[in-house]
Amino acid sequence: MPLPGSAWPHAALSPSPESAKACEPAIQVMAHAVNCTFMAISAPSATFKSVSASVDQGEPAAGFKRAQWHWFETPDDVPWDAWDALPGGTAYLDRRYLTAMSGHSKVQCCVGMIRTDDGPWLGGILMQAVQSESRSPAEHMDVSFGVRLATAIMQPGGRPFRFRTLVAGQGLGSGEHTFLWREDIPAKWQVKWTEQAFDACARKWGIRVWMAKDFGPERDALLAPHWSRRWARASFDPVMEVPLDPTWTSTDQWQEALRTKARTKVRSILGRSAGLTLRRVTDPEELQQLGPDLIALYDQVYGRASIVMGGLEAGDFARLAAQFDREFTLVTYRQEERLVGFHCGMHHEESGTIEAYYVGFDPEINKECALYQRMLFEFITWGISHRARRVVMGRTALEIKSTLGAFPVPLSTFVHINLPLAMPFLRWMIRKAPPHPFKPRRAWRAEWCERWQKMGYRVN
């Protein structure tokens, strides 16, 4: 039987909120659509109910006829062996990440898995209830005069607007961290069951603003025709990825693949940051002690963001290090013994991916020493040491990342607001508020551009 569901708390964390403008534009648009309906978004909570699916008589997979979601209250309740056996895992869907972040106070999380009564598990999903605070979308999108006017009316003086968001996937995390499916599950059933998961969690948490995110071009093409009419599809800033050759053993080989201008940029970054002392911290007890100082630096970046969803807590670093061991990195930056910055990330061996996680830094030192660019370089260095195939750097500072070889990967998000008149307004805002135009720099030599293009990256 499905477990009745109170969910365990969980943090909505971003893989790369690296600047004060680190935000999720989709939430910005939804926030103003909700605000302009003049209605509250809270609703009474309910317990989870079993959700089953009836299948057309011609459905070849007879086992889908009575599939039901099962919801798990704590990490200890999740059948991790079955979860791990599903293909398509990522660092954010890894049991170590979900276990490390359990007990977090800012965001509720629930893991669901679906199967027939006596059949095998068909898939799993990560659902989050995130407290969101929105200010203005103008810094992140080329909004029309109408959107600016609506924003000024509904948020006079830039007053924050707070609401809860039900997210399938990671709240501010960028990438395909939404669900896991058995390979033979048709796209229409992936969507149908995802919509049922939203219905169940919305009843539990009383949330009317929903977001299913993120979907890359290939998956988006498969799923897009099957979403019901209640959803609006939105495309916002791309996620930036640096592809790597897993045969590389040093950053010298990476630099040899770059154009002269990009190599000069790397030398400049290393030269400007040469006075800083870098140290990797691996001991969970030391990270526990450092936690408050790291959060203070993190707040200097994330605290000025125009959208706030959940966030880090001082104990997160130690818990992640304890779970991931050497596949979690946290590097501190000091200037004359003073802590001025840090970056942290995760390595997911199965997908060959480095996830650039959170950063924090002193803004003045960043200007003086190219601190943020040095952090990007260090993520690439760490990826090469693990023979990774890519470094995922998130959605902010697009041009800076492209100078080091990052390519934009478009992502789509599906959003729904369960309020009268909200969806027409949301669709209007999506049309009127496209992302800022962005032209990536060309960092790679011609032969490497050709190679990355064959792998599916869009080369400028």
N, C-alpha and C positions, 0 to 999 in steps of 0.2 A: 504493500500500500504506500502511496506517496506520504511523505512526512508532512504534517501540518506545519505551517512555516513561520516561525520567527527567524529572521536572517541574522547572520553574524555581522558585526560592524566591519567596515573596510575603508581603506583610503583611496580616494580618487586622485591618482598621481599622474603627473605628466612626464613623458620621457624626455622632454626638453623644453621647459618653460624658461629659456635661457636669458630672456631680457624682460624688462618691465612691461613689454607689450605682449608677453606670452599669454595667449588666450585662445579660446575656441570660438571662431566666428559664428558657427552654427548656433551656439548658445546665445550669442549676442542677438542674432535675428529673432530667435524664439522668444527671448526676453521681452523685446519690444512688441512682438505680436501679442504676447500674453498681456502685457501691460496695457496695451491699447484696447483690450476688450473690456476694461473696467470691471473685471470679475475676479474673485478669489480663486485660487487654484487648489485649495485644500479640500479634502473630503474625508469622511470617516474611514478608519482603517477596518480591514476585514482579515480573516484568516485565509491562507491559501486554500484553494479548492482544486480538486483533480480536474485536469483539462484533457479531454480525449478528442480524437480526430476520427471522423468517418471518411472512408476512402471510396472513390468511385468504383463501381463494379469491375471496370476494366483495369484497375490499378494492378500492375504486375507484382508489386511487393505486397503480398497478402498480409505480412506481418505489421503493416502500417495501420491496419483497420482500427485497432483500439490502442494506439500509442498514447501514453500519459506522461506528463511531466512529474518528476519527483524532486522535491525541494529539500535542501539539507541545511540544518541549523548551524552547524559548526564545521570547521575543517576536518575534525576527527570523524564526522559522519559521512563524508564524501567517499564513494568507492574509487579511490585514486587509481588503482590498477586499471579499472575500466576507463577512467578519464584519460590516463596516460596512453592507453592503447588507441585512442582516436587520433587520426592523422591531422596534421596542420597545427601542431602546438607552437606556442610562442612563449617568450619570457613572461609576459603578463598573464598567460593562461597556465603557467607552470605551477604545480602544487607548492613549490618552495616559496614562490612569490605570494600566493594566496594565503599560505600558512603564516608567512612572516608578517603580513599586514592584517591578520585577524586581530581582533581586540582594539583596533583603531577607533577613535571616538567620533570622527568627523563625517564618515559616510557609511551607510549600511550596504551590505553586499549579500547576494544570495547566489549560490551555484545550483543550477538545475540540470537534471539529466532525464532523458526521455527513452522509454521503451514500452513494449507490450508487457502484459502481465507476467508471462513466463519466457519472454524472448530476450535477445541480447540488447545491450544498450545501443541506441541509434545515434545519439549525439548528446552534446552538453552545451550550456550557455552560461555566461556570466552577466548578472543583472546588478545594477547599482542604483541606490537612491541617494542623490547628490544634492546638497544644499548649495545653491548657486547665487551669486551676487553679480549683477550686470550694471555697467555704467553706460558707456556709449560705444556704438560700433564704428564711429567715424574714423578712428585711428587705424582700423584694420580693413575697411572696405570703402570703395568709392561710392558712397551713398548719395542718392538723389536729394534734391531740395525737399521733396515730400517726406522722405525718411528723416531728414534733419529736423523738419518742422514737427513731425510727430514725436520725435525724441524730445525736443524742447518742451512740448506741451505736457508730455507724460512724465518727464523727469526734470522739472524745473531746477535750475542750479546744479545740474548733474547729480541729483540725489540718487543714491543706489536703489536698485530694484531687486528684491530678494524673492526667490522662488525655488521650488524643488524640481529636480529633473530626474526622470527615470531613464537610465542609460543601459542599453545592451552593449557591453564592451567596456572600455576604459573611459572615464569621464573626460580627462584632458589628454589621455594617451592617444597618440596618433598611430593608426595602422590597424591591421586586421586582427583584432584581439576580441572578437565578439563571441564566436561560438566554434565548436568542433563537431564535425559530422562524419559518420561512416562514409566511405567513398561511394557507395551505391545509392546514397540518398538524393533523389531528384531535387532540383532547385526549387520547384514549387512547394515541396514539403519543408525544405529549409525555411522558406519565408512563412509558410502557414504556421509552423510550430513556433517560430520566433514571435509572430503576432499573438499566438496563444500565451506565450511566456509574458509578453507585455500585459495582456489582459489580466493574468493571474497576479502579477506583481503590482499592477495599478490598483487592483482591489485590495491587496494587502496594505499597501503604503498610502493609498489615497492620493496619487500623483497624476496630474493631467497633462504634463509636458513630457513627451517621450522622444528619445533619440536612439536610433540604431546606427552604429558607426563602427569602423570605417570600412569602406569597400573599395579595393583597387579596381583598375579597369576591367580585368578579366572576370573577377567575381561579380562586379557590378553589372556587367553585360548579361551574366547568367541570371541574376536575381531580380533585376529591375522590372522585367515584364510581369512578375508575380506578386508584387506588393499591391495591397488593396488600395482603393481610391482615397482612403482616409489619410494616406501619407503624402508628404511633399518631398521630392528629391532635391537635394542641394549640393553644390560643389563649391568648395572654398579653397583656401590656400593649400598647395600640395605639401606633402611630407618630403623632406630632403634626405636622399640616401647617397652614400659614397660606396660604389662597388669596389671590391678588392679582389685581387688574384690570390687564391688560397695557397699558391706556391711561393708567394713572397715571404721572405724571412727577415726583412729589415725595411725601414722607412726609406732607405736609399733607393731600393727598387721601385717603391711607389713614386718617389720624386722623379726618377728617371722616366716614368711614364707621363709626367706632366710637361706642359709647355714651359718655355723659358720664363715667361712672365709669372706663371704660377709658382715655379721654383724660387724665383726672386721673392715672391710674397711669403713663402714659407721661411726663407732665411731671415726676412725682416721680422716676422713673428718671433722666431727663436732669439734673434738679437735683442729685441725690445723686452723680452721676458727673461733674459739671461740672469738678471739680478734676483729673481725669485727662487725660493727653495721649495722643491716639490717633494712630497713624501706620501707614499701609499700607506694607508692605515687599514689593517686587516683584523685586529683584535676586537671582538665585540665589546669587551669591557672598556677599552679605550674609546671606542666609538660612542658608547653610552655616556661617558664623561664629556666627550666633545659635543654631544648632541645639541645642547643649548647654544653654543657658539656657532655651530653650523646653521642652526635655524635662524639665528640673527643675520647671517649673511644671506641665507635663502630669502628672508623677508625683504631684504633690500632690493631683490630682483622681483620676486613674486608678489610682494605686498603692494607694488605699484601697478599691477596688472589691471586691465579694465574689465576682466572677468575673473572671478574667484570661485573655484569649485573644490571643496574639500581642502586638501593640502597636507604638507608634511608635519610630523610631530617629532620631538627630539629622540624618541626611542626607535624610530623607524630604521635608522642606519645600522644600529646594532642587530636588530632582528633580521634584516636582510643579509648582513654579513654572516650571521649564525646559520642561516638556511642555505645560502648560495656558496659559502666558503670562498674559494678562489675565483668563482665565476661572478662575484660581485666586487667591484672596485670602488674605492673612495680615495681620492688624492687631494691632499691639502696643499695650499699655496701660501707661503709666508714671505714677508718682506721685513728683513731685520727682526726676525722672530715673531713678528705680528701676523696673526692669521688674517689673510686678506681674500681668500677664496677657496672654493672646493668644487670638484665635480665628482659625480658618481654614475655608474652604469652597470649593466648586466650583460653577461654573455650567455647566449642560448645555443648550445652546441648542436642540437638536432637541426636547427634551421640555419646554422652558420651565421648568426646575427649578433651584432653588438647593439644594444639599445642604450643610447645616450639618455640618461635618466634626469636627475636634477642637478642644477648648479647654483652656486651662490657666490657673490663677489662684492667687493667694495667698488662702487662706480668710478671713483677717482683713480684708483689703481688700475682699473680696467682701461681707462683712457690712456693712462701713462704707459702701461706695459703690454697692451694688446692681450690682456688676460683671457678674455673670452675666446679669441682666436687660438691661443695656446691650448685651451681646453679642447677645442675641436681637433687640433693636431694630436693631442694625447689620446683622444678616443680612437683616432685612426691608428696610432701606434699600438694601442692595446689590441685592436682588431687584428692587426698583422701578427702580433705575438700569438694569437689564438688561431691563426690560419682561417679567419672568418671570411665570409663571402661578401658581407656588406656591413656598413655602419649606418644605423637609422638615427638621424639627427633632429627629427621633429620639424615643426612648421614655421618657426620664427627665423629672423635674420637670414632670409633666403639668399640674398646676393653674397653675403659674407661666406656662407657655406659653399656656394657654387665656385668661389675662387679656389677652394681646396678640392674640387672634383665632385661635389655633390650634384646629383640630378634631381629634378622635381618629379615626384610620382603623384599623379592626381588621385584623389580619394573622393568618394561620394558618401553622403549621409542622408538617411531618411528620417524625417521629423513629423511629429503629430502633436497637436494640441487639442485636447478634448474640452473645448469651450465654444459656445455659440460665436460665430463670425470670426473666430481666431484663424482658421485655416485659410480663408480668402485673403486676410491681411498678411499672413505669413507668406503665402505664395507671392503676393505683391512685393513684399520686402525682399524676398530672394531675387526676384527679377530686378529690383531697383538698387540692390546693394551687392554688386559683384566684388570679388577680391581685388586688391590693388594689382595693376599689371606688373608683371615681373619677367625680365629677360635674363636668364642665367648667363654667367660668364663661361667662357670656354676654356677649361683648365687642362684638358687632356690633349696629348698629341693625337694626330689624325688616326693612326693605326689603332689606338686604344679607343677613340671615339667610335670607330667602326665595330670594334669588339663589343663594347657596351651596348651599342645600338642593336646588335644581333641578339643580345640578351634581354631586349625589351625596353631599355631606357630610351627616353626621348632626348636626342642630342640636338642641341641648338644649331 
